[in-house]
Structures are given as structure tokens and as C-alpha cells.
Amino acid sequence: MLGAALLVAGAAHAQLAPVTLDAALQSATEHSASMQAAQASVRASSEAAVKAGQLPDPLLKAGIDNLPVNGGQRFTVGQDFMTMRRIGIEQEWVSGDKRRLRTALANEQVGRERAGYLAQLASVRQQTAAAWLNAIYAKQALALQQVLLDHMSHELEAIKASYRGAKAGAGDVVQARAMLAQTQDQLLKAQEAYQTARIALSRWTAAPVDDVAGTPPAAESFVSSLPPDELRLSQPTLITAAGDIAVAEADTAVANSERSPNWTWEVAYQQRGGAYSNMVSFGVTIPLPLNRKNRQNRDVAEKAALATKAGLMYEDTLRQVQADIRMQSATLASGRARIANLRDALLPAAEQRVQLADAAYRAGTGSLADTFAVRRAQLDAQLQVLDVRREVSQTWARLEYQVVPPTLAAAQ
């Protein structure tokens, strides 16, 4: 009983532990149903690849030939010399080259399914990172609101004491209470935003998220510096487009091999009545491609055109991916500049206004309402900077996690 209780307590503690970005990413990749579905698709195509190189199943053939249907021997077996009971086997023969090409096509289809899995992996990591960043910034905004509320509560108690000592008016108390109520409402909204963000994150981690912890990563991404050759190996959209080319080319090779028809051979043993000799028959069936230019050649032309299409689509996809990376990199650089400007100009100015308002209030030349107002303005400035940081982090996540690191791709 004690051991079970300790296990339950340990599980509860693990559930309540704050979730870091790395922990969220790991949990999402381990429990994602969409990734498991993509893995199942890879396994299915792998099974089909093994089957692609096999000969068709042979056909067992049995029957009765030349059975009389009238006269004294009608519907009898073994009396008429032409009546035979027959059993045989038929096999379609597919050449080794054709089977090799079919296997190559199936293997390329496996590669395309693996690219689909990598695309799903990148999407899950990207969505999880975005959800975690929303949660961590919502937590920081909640902390700022709480600090302001604590300060206002303390100041309200101070002004109540001043009112009791006839050093402050009733209007000051009423106004301070009104501003405190507004701040409490903002705190409730911040709590709701944090709770909503944690619920959204739990959708990806597949487990309840009670808290998040950690520092958002620096808004610097290595993706913008990847050369095209490395990008082709790590960007799932490009990997998928390249897989489409490989599949189309392999399909064209298979279609070209089908211009030569498959032969079918047959062997049969025929048994007649006891007074007659048994027989063996064998033969070959050869399809005649009399309309090759409008059938087999058309099929080859179709597959070749699809291969051309796949190549052009890859070029278009490459341009789009590179343009997206450049745009996201430019947005990221602009966001860093905005953050630096707000941090170096807006926040110090807001802090100076607070100091001046506090000094004026203590000197008796300013009101508590003015002090609360500038502190509210300071919080708004801090929230503005926080919101910009969140936007920049979201851009960073879209840029950073659109590729799958080679080590992770190899491990999967």
C-alpha cells in the first residue's frame, strides 16, 4: 500500500511540474496521434514495397474437357476417348527487370511517405513551440498584472490611513478603489489568458499543463543561414516535393517497361478413361500490343508529363520556401529592432514618469490618482514590449521549426 501511495504521489508531482519548451516538444513528439498515423502510413508502404517485386500468384486450373452431352455416353467420364479430366497450373511471368523497376517505384513511394512523416513532425514541433511561447508570455503578463495590483493595494491602504488621519480626502479613497477594481479586472483577464494558453498547450503535449517554466529562446534562427543543399535535406516541404519527382520518374520507368508484354505459361495433366492414354499439355500466352502507340506509348507519355510536372512543382516550392524564409528572417530582424527600441526608449521613460509622480505625491504636489495612472501606463508599456516579444517569438518558431534537424530525422 505504501509503495502504491508513493507511486501515486510521484505521478501527481510529475504532473504538476512546470513544463519547459524542451519537455513540451518531447511530449508532443511522443504522443502525437497524427505522427503515429504518419508512421503507420510508412509501415504500410514498406509492406507494399516488398510485395512489388514478387511474381504474381500462380493459378490452379481444373476441369473436364469434351464431356458428352447426348447419346448413350452422355454425362459420363472415361468412356469416350475424347473426354478428359484436367488439372494444371498457370503462371504469368514478369521479367526480373520489370520486378526491379516496380520495387524501385515502391521504395520511392516509401520515401515519399517518410517525407510526409517528417512534415508532420515539423508541424507538431512548430505548433507545440508556438503554444508554449504563448503560455510563457501569458504567464509573464500575469506576473506584471499581479505586481501592479499588489502595489495599488498597498497604496490604497496607505491612503486610507491618510484619510483617517485627515491628510487625504474621501475622493482620493474612492478614486483609488476604482482604479484598483480596474486592475483586478485586468488581472482576471490575464489569469484567463494564461489558463487558455495552458489548455492550448496541453492539446499538443497530450497531458494537462498546470504551469510552464523557462526563458523564451533568443530570436536568432539558424535556418536563414542554411545553404540550399542543406535546406533540401531538412525542409519537409522540399523533401516531399523531391520525393514526388523520384516517384514520378520511377513510375515512368515502370510504364516504359510495360511496353513489352508479360508472357503466361501453362502446364496441364489430362486423364482419360482406362482404355486410353493420359496426356500432358503445355502452352504460352503472349499478349499482342497491336495498338501500342495509343495504349502503352500513351501511358509512358502520361507518366513522363507527370514527372515534368513534379520537377516544375519542386522548383516552384523551392522558390516559395526560400521566399518565406527571407520574409520571416526580415520580420525577425525588424522585431529585434523594435524590441531594442522599446527597451531602450519606452521603458526608461515610463520608469522616469513613475519616479516623478511618486516624488510629486510625497511632496504634496501630486495626487495618488496621478501616481496610479502613471504606474498603469508603465504596465501598459511593459505589456506592449511583452506583446512585441511574443510576436517576434512566434515568427522565430515558424522559422526555426519548419526544418527537422538531421539528427532528429535520422532517429525517427
Long-range contacts (C-beta under 8 A, 24 or more apart in sequence): 15-207, 15-208, 15-210, 16-210, 16-211, 17-211, 18-210, 18-211, 18-212, 18-213, 18-214, 19-132, 19-201, 19-205, 19-209, 19-211, 19-212, 19-213, 20-212, 20-213, 20-214, 21-129, 21-132, 21-133, 21-136, 21-214, 21-216, 21-217, 24-128, 24-129, 24-131, 24-132, 24-201, 24-204, 24-205, 24-209, 24-212, 25-125, 25-128, 25-129, 27-204, 27-205, 27-206, 27-207, 28-124, 28-125, 28-127, 28-128, 28-204, 28-205, 28-206, 29-121, 29-124, 29-125, 31-205, 31-206, 31-207, 32-120, 32-124, 32-204, 32-206, 34-120, 34-123, 34-124, 35-117, 35-120, 35-121, 35-124, 38-113, 38-116, 38-117, 38-120, 38-121, 39-117, 41-113, 41-116, 41-117, 42-110, 42-113, 42-114, 42-116, 42-117, 44-113, 45-106, 45-109, 45-110, 45-112, 45-113, 46-110, 48-106, 48-109, 49-103, 49-106, 49-107, 49-109, 49-110, 51-106, 52-99, 52-102, 52-103, 52-105, 52-106, 53-99, 53-100, 53-102, 53-103, 53-106, 54-99, 55-91, 55-92, 55-93, 55-94, 55-99, 56-91, 56-92, 56-94, 58-89, 58-90, 58-91, 59-89, 59-90, 59-91, 60-87, 60-88, 60-89, 61-86, 61-87, 61-88, 61-89, 61-90, 61-266, 61-268, 62-86, 62-87, 62-88, 65-270, 77-273, 78-272, 78-273, 78-274, 79-273, 80-273, 81-272, 81-273, 81-275, 81-276, 82-272, 83-272, 83-273, 84-270, 84-271, 84-272, 84-279, 85-270, 85-271, 85-272, 86-268, 86-269, 86-270, 86-271, 86-281, 87-268, 87-269, 88-266, 88-267, 88-268, 88-269, 88-281, 89-266, 89-267, 89-268, 90-264, 90-265, 90-266, 91-264, 91-265, 91-266, 92-262, 92-263, 92-264, 93-262, 93-263, 93-264, 93-265, 94-262, 95-257, 95-260, 95-262, 97-257, 98-254, 98-257, 98-258, 98-262, 101-250, 101-253, 101-254, 101-257, 102-254, 104-250, 104-253, 105-247, 105-250, 105-251, 105-253, 105-254, 108-243, 108-246, 108-247, 108-249, 108-250, 109-247, 111-243, 111-246, 111-247, 112-240, 112-243, 112-244, 112-246, 112-247, 114-243, 115-236, 115-239, 115-240, 115-242, 115-243, 116-236, 116-240, 117-412, 118-236, 118-239, 118-404, 118-409, 118-412, 119-236, 119-237, 119-239, 119-240, 121-236, 121-404, 121-408, 121-409, 121-412, 122-236, 122-401, 122-402, 122-403, 122-404, 124-204, 125-401, 125-404, 126-397, 126-398, 126-401, 126-402, 127-204, 128-201, 128-204, 128-205, 129-397, 129-400, 129-401, 130-394, 130-397, 130-398, 131-197, 131-200, 131-201, 131-203, 131-204, 132-201, 132-212, 133-216, 133-390, 133-393, 133-394, 133-397, 134-197, 134-200, 134-201, 134-390, 134-394, 135-194, 135-197, 135-198, 135-200, 135-201, 135-209, 135-212, 136-212, 136-213, 136-214, 136-216, 137-216, 137-386, 137-387, 137-389, 137-390, 137-393, 138-190, 138-193, 138-194, 138-196, 138-197, 139-194, 139-197, 139-211, 139-212, 140-386, 141-190, 141-193, 141-194, 141-383, 141-386, 142-187, 142-190, 142-191, 142-193, 142-194, 144-379, 144-382, 144-383, 144-386, 145-183, 145-186, 145-187, 145-190, 145-379, 146-187, 148-183, 148-375, 148-376, 148-379, 149-180, 149-183, 149-184, 149-187, 151-375, 152-176, 152-179, 152-180, 152-183, 152-372, 152-375, 153-180, 155-368, 155-371, 155-372, 156-180, 159-368, 168-368, 172-367, 172-368, 172-369, 175-368, 175-369, 176-368, 176-369, 176-372, 179-369, 179-372, 179-373, 179-376, 183-376, 216-389, 216-393, 217-393, 217-396, 217-400, 219-332, 219-335, 219-336, 219-339, 219-392, 219-393, 219-395, 219-396, 220-396, 221-329, 221-332, 221-396, 221-399, 221-400, 222-400, 223-325, 223-329, 223-399, 223-400, 223-402, 223-403, 224-325, 224-326, 224-328, 224-329, 224-332, 224-399, 226-403, 228-318, 228-322, 231-321, 231-322, 231-325, 231-403, 232-318, 233-406, 234-403, 234-404, 234-405, 234-406, 234-409, 235-321, 235-402, 235-403, 236-402, 236-403, 236-404, 237-317, 237-321, 237-402, 238-314, 238-317, 238-318, 238-321, 241-310, 241-313, 241-314, 241-317, 241-318, 242-314, 244-310, 244-313, 244-314, 245-307, 245-310, 245-311, 245-314, 247-310, 248-303, 248-306, 248-307, 248-309, 248-310, 249-307, 249-310, 251-303, 251-306, 251-307, 252-300, 252-303, 252-304, 252-306, 252-307, 254-303, 255-296, 255-299, 255-300, 255-302, 255-303, 256-300, 256-303, 258-296, 258-299, 259-289, 259-292, 259-296, 259-297, 259-300, 261-286, 261-287, 261-288, 261-289, 262-287, 324-402, 325-399, 325-402, 328-395, 328-398, 328-399, 329-399, 331-395, 332-392, 332-395, 332-396, 332-399, 335-388, 335-391, 335-392, 335-395, 336-392, 338-388, 338-392, 339-385, 339-388, 339-389, 339-392, 342-381, 342-384, 342-385, 342-388, 343-385, 346-381, 346-384, 346-385, 347-381, 347-382, 347-385, 349-381, 350-374, 350-377, 350-378, 350-381, 350-382, 351-378, 353-377, 353-378, 354-378
